[in-house]
Amino acid sequence: MAYKIKKGLAFRRIAGEVYIVDAARCEMRELNGTASLIWEGLAAGRPVAAIAAGLMAEFEVPERTALADVAGFVKDLAAAGLVEAVK
């Protein structure tokens, strides 16, 4: 399944970390390195498998771990209302 970032969110990488601003909710979130890589992959429109491949290359983790990390974080983002499934 593919996901996209919901409209109305702003994000920027500052000093190696990604910050997401949801002005409508007056919220800001800071993402760690792994989460930042996943978020930027979603922002670029990459499929989950390609994002997981990026994690495998960057952090030298097995495919199963990378896929689970991406799926778990995307689930958290969806629950927080920051991403939505692409139909």
Sequence and secondary structure as in RCSB ss.txt:
>XXXX:A:sequence
MAYKIKKGLAFRRIAGEVYIVDAARCEMRELNGTASLIWEGLAAGRPVAAIAAGLMAEFEVPERTALADVAGFVK
DLAAAGLVEAVK
>XXXX:A:secstr
  EEE TTEEEEEETTEEEEEEGGGTEEEEE HHHHHHHHHHHTT  HHHHHHHHHHHH   HHHHHHHHHHHHH
HHHHTTSEEE  
